[in-house]
């Protein structure tokens, strides 16, 4: 089976979960077969990815990092805006939708092909114009955690919108099985996903509360990969903060980007941190401000407070503070 870029990304996520002991052999085979269509193809693909399903998973909590920048510590001062919580959540809510600081709710975003994308938008309740932020979800869709991230941005003085990339088939509300969502996600090309996020930016541009031309983009895990693709595509964002996302296969366009990039990495997430030297070399050629930050003792998905296995409160709060300050500086 010839894997496209999206299929490889989703499959590598499943393999990483297996190797870290987060899922067992049976669940790995179920998830991969949703993409390959058959067990024989699944075994072939797993072999291609270097995964031996008969080998016991090994915890990698002490894996050596491959950073190009010093690990980042957590801030100890109180923040004047909402931030990740001190402990994991069960509902993903840290900022209530009716918080008096913000206005938040559903948003219908029109895609270039005429489809209506399921969206969620949050903005400050105060009068005035504000910078806009496009938030790109993980490979589970527009979850309550991602809606909450948009609300956090609103408390920090941004208008933030997130769409569900699988809106055309009902999104996360319909595809409640995360593996099924990932399988559907892998069938959409990166170009199609970038186009939908461009539609989200255009939605911001049409709002009277958004200051024209001042847009940032951030994404998490899968969404971090889409954020890197947006940087590669040269969309007119002022700043970007991809969180532990896989880089595109071809990053030569990074050398021409005009986007100020804050790359968020996790020390223990060696699959992603190993790409930092190539990213750094390409971004240096652009002459545009960038920073690659590697957060100490954190693993993939450390910002998601609904992820029982990976959420790291101190590192998540540090990365969030860094992101807000980066966007305030460059957007």
SULHUGI-V790716 format. One record per pair of residues at least 6 apart in sequence whose ideal C-beta (glycine too) atoms are under 8 Angstrom apart, sorted by the first residue. I is the first residue (numbers start at 1). J is the second residue. If there is no record, write none. Layout:
BEGIN
i->I j->J
i->I j->J
END
This chain:
BEGIN
i->1 j->36
i->1 j->41
i->1 j->44
i->1 j->45
i->3 j->11
i->3 j->45
i->3 j->48
i->4 j->186
i->4 j->189
i->5 j->189
i->5 j->190
i->5 j->248
i->5 j->249
i->6 j->185
i->6 j->186
i->6 j->187
i->6 j->188
i->6 j->189
i->6 j->190
i->6 j->193
i->7 j->35
i->7 j->186
i->8 j->49
i->9 j->186
i->9 j->222
i->9 j->225
i->9 j->246
i->10 j->35
i->10 j->139
i->10 j->182
i->10 j->183
i->10 j->185
i->10 j->186
i->10 j->222
i->11 j->32
i->11 j->35
i->11 j->45
i->11 j->49
i->11 j->186
i->12 j->49
i->12 j->246
i->12 j->271
i->13 j->139
i->13 j->182
i->13 j->221
i->13 j->222
i->14 j->23
i->14 j->28
i->14 j->31
i->14 j->32
i->14 j->179
i->14 j->182
i->15 j->28
i->15 j->46
i->15 j->49
i->15 j->51
i->16 j->271
i->16 j->300
i->17 j->23
i->17 j->28
i->18 j->24
i->18 j->25
i->18 j->27
i->18 j->28
i->18 j->51
i->18 j->53
i->18 j->57
i->19 j->51
i->19 j->57
i->19 j->58
i->19 j->60
i->20 j->57
i->20 j->59
i->20 j->60
i->20 j->299
i->20 j->309
i->21 j->57
i->21 j->58
i->21 j->59
i->22 j->309
i->23 j->31
i->25 j->53
i->25 j->54
i->27 j->179
i->28 j->46
i->28 j->51
i->28 j->53
i->29 j->39
i->29 j->42
i->29 j->53
i->30 j->179
i->31 j->179
i->31 j->182
i->31 j->183
i->32 j->42
i->32 j->45
i->32 j->46
i->33 j->39
i->33 j->41
i->33 j->42
i->34 j->179
i->34 j->180
i->34 j->182
i->34 j->183
i->35 j->182
i->35 j->183
i->35 j->186
i->36 j->42
i->36 j->45
i->43 j->53
i->46 j->52
i->46 j->53
i->60 j->268
i->60 j->270
i->61 j->268
i->61 j->299
i->63 j->268
i->63 j->270
i->64 j->270
i->65 j->71
i->65 j->267
i->65 j->268
i->65 j->270
i->65 j->273
i->65 j->294
i->66 j->270
i->66 j->273
i->66 j->274
i->66 j->276
i->66 j->277
i->67 j->265
i->67 j->267
i->67 j->273
i->67 j->276
i->67 j->294
i->68 j->276
i->68 j->277
i->68 j->280
i->68 j->292
i->68 j->294
i->69 j->276
i->69 j->291
i->69 j->292
i->69 j->293
i->69 j->294
i->70 j->294
i->71 j->267
i->71 j->294
i->71 j->295
i->71 j->296
i->71 j->297
i->72 j->293
i->72 j->294
i->72 j->295
i->72 j->296
i->72 j->315
i->72 j->318
i->72 j->319
i->72 j->322
i->73 j->296
i->73 j->318
i->74 j->314
i->74 j->315
i->74 j->317
i->74 j->318
i->75 j->317
i->75 j->318
i->75 j->321
i->79 j->317
i->79 j->321
i->81 j->152
i->81 j->155
i->81 j->156
i->81 j->157
i->81 j->324
i->82 j->94
i->82 j->95
i->82 j->151
i->82 j->152
i->82 j->155
i->82 j->156
i->83 j->94
i->83 j->152
i->83 j->317
i->83 j->320
i->83 j->321
i->84 j->94
i->84 j->303
i->84 j->305
i->84 j->313
i->84 j->316
i->84 j->317
i->84 j->320
i->85 j->94
i->85 j->305
i->85 j->313
i->86 j->313
i->87 j->305
i->87 j->313
i->88 j->305
i->88 j->306
i->88 j->307
i->88 j->308
i->88 j->311
i->88 j->313
i->89 j->145
i->89 j->305
i->89 j->306
i->90 j->306
i->91 j->144
i->91 j->306
i->92 j->143
i->92 j->144
i->92 j->145
i->92 j->147
i->92 j->148
i->92 j->305
i->92 j->306
i->93 j->144
i->93 j->148
i->94 j->148
i->94 j->151
i->94 j->152
i->94 j->305
i->95 j->102
i->95 j->148
i->95 j->151
i->95 j->152
i->95 j->154
i->95 j->155
i->96 j->151
i->97 j->104
i->97 j->105
i->97 j->151
i->99 j->151
i->99 j->155
i->100 j->125
i->101 j->124
i->101 j->125
i->101 j->154
i->101 j->155
i->102 j->122
i->102 j->123
i->102 j->124
i->102 j->125
i->102 j->151
i->102 j->154
i->102 j->155
i->103 j->122
i->103 j->123
i->103 j->124
i->103 j->125
i->103 j->154
i->104 j->120
i->104 j->121
i->104 j->122
i->104 j->123
i->104 j->147
i->104 j->150
i->104 j->151
i->104 j->154
i->105 j->120
i->105 j->121
i->106 j->118
i->106 j->119
i->106 j->120
i->106 j->121
i->107 j->119
i->107 j->120
i->107 j->121
i->107 j->161
i->107 j->203
i->108 j->116
i->108 j->117
i->108 j->118
i->108 j->119
i->109 j->116
i->109 j->117
i->109 j->118
i->109 j->119
i->109 j->161
i->109 j->163
i->109 j->199
i->109 j->200
i->109 j->203
i->110 j->116
i->110 j->117
i->110 j->199
i->110 j->203
i->111 j->117
i->111 j->167
i->111 j->195
i->111 j->196
i->111 j->199
i->112 j->195
i->112 j->198
i->112 j->199
i->115 j->167
i->115 j->168
i->116 j->167
i->117 j->163
i->117 j->164
i->117 j->167
i->117 j->196
i->117 j->199
i->117 j->200
i->118 j->142
i->118 j->163
i->118 j->164
i->118 j->167
i->118 j->171
i->118 j->173
i->119 j->142
i->119 j->161
i->119 j->162
i->119 j->163
i->119 j->164
i->119 j->200
i->119 j->203
i->120 j->142
i->120 j->146
i->120 j->147
i->120 j->150
i->120 j->161
i->120 j->162
i->120 j->163
i->121 j->150
i->121 j->159
i->121 j->160
i->121 j->161
i->121 j->203
i->122 j->147
i->122 j->150
i->122 j->151
i->122 j->153
i->122 j->154
i->122 j->159
i->122 j->160
i->122 j->161
i->123 j->130
i->123 j->154
i->123 j->158
i->123 j->159
i->123 j->160
i->123 j->207
i->123 j->209
i->124 j->130
i->124 j->154
i->124 j->155
i->124 j->157
i->124 j->158
i->124 j->159
i->124 j->209
i->128 j->209
i->129 j->208
i->129 j->209
i->129 j->210
i->129 j->211
i->130 j->157
i->130 j->158
i->130 j->159
i->130 j->209
i->130 j->210
i->130 j->211
i->131 j->157
i->131 j->158
i->131 j->159
i->131 j->210
i->131 j->211
i->131 j->214
i->131 j->215
i->131 j->216
i->131 j->238
i->131 j->327
i->131 j->331
i->132 j->158
i->132 j->159
i->132 j->160
i->132 j->161
i->132 j->201
i->132 j->204
i->132 j->205
i->132 j->207
i->132 j->210
i->132 j->211
i->132 j->214
i->132 j->215
i->132 j->216
i->133 j->150
i->133 j->153
i->133 j->158
i->133 j->159
i->133 j->160
i->133 j->161
i->133 j->215
i->133 j->216
i->133 j->217
i->133 j->218
i->133 j->327
i->133 j->331
i->134 j->160
i->134 j->161
i->134 j->162
i->134 j->197
i->134 j->200
i->134 j->201
i->134 j->204
i->134 j->215
i->134 j->216
i->134 j->217
i->134 j->218
i->134 j->237
i->135 j->146
i->135 j->149
i->135 j->150
i->135 j->153
i->135 j->160
i->135 j->161
i->135 j->162
i->135 j->217
i->135 j->218
i->135 j->219
i->135 j->223
i->136 j->162
i->136 j->165
i->136 j->197
i->136 j->217
i->136 j->218
i->136 j->219
i->136 j->220
i->136 j->222
i->136 j->223
i->136 j->224
i->136 j->226
i->136 j->227
i->137 j->143
i->137 j->146
i->137 j->162
i->137 j->164
i->137 j->165
i->137 j->172
i->137 j->219
i->137 j->220
i->137 j->222
i->137 j->223
i->138 j->146
i->138 j->220
i->138 j->221
i->138 j->222
i->138 j->223
i->138 j->301
i->138 j->304
i->139 j->178
i->139 j->181
i->139 j->182
i->139 j->185
i->139 j->221
i->139 j->222
i->140 j->172
i->140 j->178
i->140 j->181
i->140 j->182
i->141 j->164
i->141 j->165
i->141 j->166
i->141 j->171
i->141 j->172
i->141 j->175
i->141 j->181
i->142 j->162
i->142 j->163
i->142 j->164
i->142 j->171
i->142 j->172
i->143 j->172
i->143 j->306
i->144 j->306
i->145 j->304
i->145 j->305
i->145 j->306
i->146 j->162
i->146 j->220
i->147 j->162
i->149 j->160
i->149 j->162
i->150 j->160
i->150 j->161
i->150 j->162
i->151 j->160
i->152 j->320
i->153 j->159
i->153 j->160
i->153 j->324
i->154 j->160
i->156 j->324
i->156 j->328
i->157 j->328
i->158 j->216
i->158 j->327
i->159 j->204
i->159 j->207
i->159 j->209
i->159 j->210
i->161 j->200
i->161 j->203
i->161 j->204
i->162 j->200
i->163 j->196
i->163 j->197
i->163 j->199
i->163 j->200
i->164 j->171
i->164 j->172
i->165 j->185
i->165 j->188
i->165 j->193
i->165 j->196
i->165 j->226
i->166 j->172
i->166 j->175
i->166 j->181
i->166 j->184
i->166 j->185
i->166 j->188
i->167 j->196
i->169 j->175
i->169 j->184
i->172 j->181
i->175 j->181
i->175 j->184
i->185 j->222
i->190 j->226
i->190 j->229
i->190 j->248
i->193 j->226
i->193 j->229
i->194 j->226
i->194 j->229
i->194 j->230
i->194 j->233
i->194 j->235
i->197 j->217
i->197 j->226
i->197 j->230
i->197 j->235
i->198 j->235
i->201 j->215
i->201 j->217
i->201 j->235
i->201 j->236
i->201 j->237
i->204 j->210
i->204 j->215
i->205 j->212
i->205 j->215
i->213 j->236
i->213 j->238
i->214 j->238
i->214 j->331
i->215 j->236
i->215 j->237
i->215 j->238
i->215 j->331
i->216 j->237
i->216 j->238
i->216 j->239
i->216 j->240
i->216 j->241
i->216 j->327
i->216 j->330
i->216 j->331
i->217 j->227
i->217 j->230
i->217 j->235
i->217 j->237
i->217 j->239
i->217 j->240
i->217 j->241
i->218 j->227
i->218 j->240
i->218 j->241
i->218 j->242
i->218 j->243
i->218 j->323
i->219 j->225
i->219 j->226
i->219 j->227
i->219 j->242
i->219 j->243
i->219 j->245
i->220 j->243
i->220 j->244
i->220 j->245
i->220 j->301
i->220 j->303
i->220 j->304
i->221 j->243
i->221 j->244
i->221 j->245
i->221 j->300
i->221 j->301
i->222 j->245
i->223 j->242
i->223 j->243
i->223 j->245
i->224 j->242
i->224 j->243
i->224 j->244
i->224 j->245
i->224 j->246
i->224 j->264
i->225 j->242
i->225 j->245
i->225 j->246
i->225 j->247
i->225 j->248
i->226 j->245
i->227 j->240
i->227 j->241
i->227 j->242
i->227 j->243
i->227 j->245
i->228 j->242
i->228 j->245
i->228 j->246
i->228 j->247
i->228 j->248
i->228 j->251
i->229 j->248
i->230 j->237
i->230 j->240
i->231 j->240
i->231 j->242
i->231 j->253
i->231 j->254
i->231 j->257
i->231 j->259
i->231 j->261
i->232 j->248
i->232 j->250
i->232 j->251
i->232 j->253
i->232 j->254
i->232 j->257
i->233 j->253
i->234 j->253
i->234 j->256
i->234 j->257
i->234 j->258
i->237 j->259
i->238 j->259
i->238 j->260
i->238 j->330
i->238 j->331
i->239 j->259
i->239 j->260
i->239 j->261
i->239 j->262
i->239 j->326
i->239 j->327
i->239 j->329
i->239 j->330
i->239 j->331
i->240 j->259
i->240 j->260
i->240 j->261
i->240 j->262
i->241 j->261
i->241 j->262
i->241 j->263
i->241 j->264
i->241 j->323
i->241 j->326
i->241 j->327
i->242 j->261
i->242 j->263
i->242 j->264
i->243 j->264
i->243 j->303
i->243 j->319
i->244 j->264
i->244 j->265
i->244 j->266
i->244 j->269
i->244 j->272
i->244 j->300
i->244 j->301
i->244 j->302
i->245 j->272
i->246 j->272
i->246 j->275
i->247 j->275
i->247 j->278
i->247 j->279
i->251 j->278
i->251 j->279
i->251 j->282
i->252 j->282
i->254 j->279
i->254 j->282
i->254 j->283
i->254 j->285
i->254 j->286
i->255 j->282
i->255 j->283
i->255 j->285
i->255 j->286
i->256 j->286
i->257 j->283
i->257 j->286
i->257 j->288
i->258 j->286
i->258 j->288
i->259 j->288
i->260 j->288
i->260 j->289
i->260 j->290
i->260 j->326
i->260 j->329
i->260 j->330
i->261 j->283
i->261 j->288
i->261 j->289
i->261 j->290
i->261 j->291
i->262 j->290
i->262 j->291
i->262 j->293
i->262 j->322
i->262 j->323
i->262 j->326
i->263 j->276
i->263 j->279
i->263 j->290
i->263 j->291
i->263 j->292
i->263 j->293
i->264 j->293
i->264 j->295
i->264 j->303
i->264 j->319
i->264 j->322
i->264 j->323
i->265 j->272
i->265 j->273
i->265 j->276
i->265 j->292
i->265 j->293
i->265 j->294
i->265 j->295
i->266 j->272
i->266 j->273
i->266 j->294
i->266 j->295
i->266 j->298
i->266 j->299
i->266 j->300
i->266 j->302
i->266 j->315
i->267 j->273
i->267 j->294
i->267 j->295
i->267 j->296
i->267 j->297
i->267 j->298
i->267 j->299
i->268 j->297
i->268 j->298
i->268 j->299
i->268 j->300
i->269 j->298
i->269 j->299
i->269 j->300
i->271 j->300
i->272 j->300
i->273 j->294
i->276 j->292
i->276 j->294
i->279 j->292
i->280 j->290
i->280 j->292
i->283 j->290
i->283 j->292
i->284 j->290
i->289 j->330
i->291 j->326
i->293 j->319
i->293 j->322
i->295 j->302
i->295 j->312
i->295 j->315
i->295 j->318
i->295 j->319
i->296 j->315
i->297 j->312
i->297 j->315
i->298 j->312
i->298 j->315
i->298 j->316
i->299 j->310
i->299 j->312
i->300 j->310
i->301 j->307
i->301 j->310
i->301 j->311
i->302 j->310
i->302 j->311
i->302 j->312
i->302 j->315
i->302 j->316
i->302 j->319
i->303 j->311
i->303 j->315
i->303 j->316
i->303 j->319
i->303 j->320
i->304 j->310
i->304 j->311
i->305 j->311
i->305 j->313
i->305 j->316
END
